[in-house]
Amino acid sequence: MAVIMVLSFKTPLRKLTLMVLDRVKRGQGPLMVKTVAATIAVVMISSVYSMVKIQKRWIDDGSANPTEQILMVKHLLEATLM
């Protein structure tokens, strides 16, 4: 809250606060990109794994029920939007 108050008003402390925040943030860009990429990869792998499980059930049972069809389409949409 104090940082927000300092940044709200034009004071000499505002410039100092901006410089400190800039130095703190520096170098974290690649870390954020790696974190987001890892999260997307995990969600993608999960969707593909679920689709494979549903596909195996269809092969074993010989038919698909409507619930499994809806789940398959949902996972397929997730995977294609990644």
The 8 nearest C-alpha neighbors of each residue, nearest first, counted from 0:
[[1, 3, 2, 4, 5, 6, 7, 16],
 [0, 2, 4, 3, 5, 6, 7, 16],
 [3, 1, 5, 4, 0, 6, 16, 7],
 [4, 2, 0, 6, 1, 5, 7, 8],
 [3, 5, 1, 7, 2, 6, 0, 8],
 [6, 4, 2, 3, 7, 13, 8, 1],
 [5, 7, 3, 13, 4, 8, 2, 9],
 [8, 6, 4, 5, 3, 9, 13, 2],
 [9, 7, 6, 10, 5, 4, 13, 3],
 [10, 8, 13, 7, 11, 6, 5, 12],
 [9, 11, 12, 13, 8, 14, 5, 6],
 [12, 10, 13, 14, 15, 9, 16, 8],
 [11, 13, 15, 10, 14, 16, 5, 9],
 [12, 14, 16, 10, 11, 6, 15, 5],
 [15, 13, 17, 16, 12, 11, 18, 10],
 [14, 16, 12, 18, 13, 17, 19, 11],
 [15, 17, 13, 19, 14, 18, 12, 20],
 [18, 16, 20, 14, 19, 15, 21, 13],
 [17, 19, 21, 15, 16, 20, 14, 22],
 [20, 18, 16, 22, 21, 17, 23, 15],
 [21, 19, 23, 17, 22, 18, 16, 24],
 [22, 20, 18, 24, 19, 23, 17, 25],
 [21, 23, 25, 19, 20, 24, 18, 26],
 [22, 24, 20, 21, 25, 19, 26, 27],
 [25, 23, 21, 22, 27, 20, 26, 28],
 [26, 24, 22, 23, 27, 21, 28, 20],
 [25, 27, 28, 24, 29, 30, 23, 22],
 [26, 28, 30, 29, 25, 24, 31, 23],
 [27, 29, 31, 30, 26, 32, 25, 24],
 [30, 28, 32, 31, 27, 33, 26, 34],
 [31, 29, 27, 33, 28, 32, 34, 26],
 [32, 30, 34, 28, 33, 29, 35, 27],
 [31, 33, 29, 35, 34, 30, 36, 28],
 [32, 34, 36, 30, 31, 35, 37, 29],
 [35, 33, 31, 37, 32, 36, 30, 38],
 [34, 36, 38, 32, 37, 33, 31, 39],
 [37, 35, 33, 39, 38, 34, 32, 40],
 [38, 36, 40, 34, 35, 39, 33, 41],
 [37, 39, 35, 41, 40, 36, 34, 42],
 [40, 38, 42, 36, 41, 37, 43, 35],
 [39, 41, 37, 43, 38, 42, 36, 44],
 [40, 42, 44, 38, 43, 39, 45, 37],
 [43, 41, 45, 39, 40, 44, 46, 38],
 [42, 44, 40, 46, 45, 41, 78, 39],
 [45, 43, 47, 41, 46, 42, 48, 40],
 [44, 46, 42, 48, 43, 47, 41, 49],
 [47, 45, 43, 49, 74, 48, 44, 78],
 [46, 48, 50, 44, 49, 45, 51, 43],
 [47, 49, 45, 51, 46, 50, 44, 52],
 [50, 48, 52, 46, 51, 47, 45, 53],
 [49, 51, 47, 53, 52, 48, 71, 54],
 [50, 52, 54, 48, 49, 53, 55, 47],
 [53, 51, 49, 55, 54, 50, 48, 56],
 [54, 52, 56, 50, 55, 51, 49, 57],
 [53, 55, 51, 57, 52, 56, 50, 58],
 [56, 54, 58, 52, 57, 53, 59, 51],
 [57, 55, 59, 53, 58, 54, 60, 52],
 [56, 58, 54, 60, 55, 61, 62, 63],
 [57, 59, 55, 61, 56, 60, 54, 62],
 [60, 58, 56, 57, 61, 55, 62, 54],
 [61, 59, 57, 62, 58, 56, 63, 55],
 [60, 62, 58, 57, 59, 63, 56, 55],
 [63, 61, 57, 60, 64, 58, 59, 56],
 [64, 62, 57, 67, 65, 68, 61, 60],
 [63, 65, 67, 66, 68, 62, 57, 69],
 [66, 64, 68, 67, 69, 63, 70, 71],
 [67, 65, 69, 68, 64, 70, 63, 71],
 [66, 68, 70, 69, 65, 64, 71, 63],
 [67, 69, 65, 71, 66, 70, 72, 64],
 [68, 70, 72, 66, 71, 67, 73, 65],
 [71, 69, 67, 73, 68, 72, 74, 66],
 [70, 72, 68, 74, 69, 73, 50, 67],
 [71, 73, 75, 69, 70, 74, 76, 68],
 [74, 72, 70, 76, 71, 75, 69, 77],
 [75, 73, 77, 46, 71, 76, 72, 78],
 [74, 76, 72, 78, 77, 73, 71, 79],
 [75, 77, 73, 79, 74, 78, 72, 80],
 [78, 76, 74, 80, 75, 79, 73, 81],
 [77, 79, 75, 81, 76, 80, 43, 46],
 [78, 80, 76, 81, 77, 75, 74, 43],
 [81, 79, 77, 78, 76, 75, 43, 74],
 [80, 78, 79, 77, 43, 39, 40, 42]]
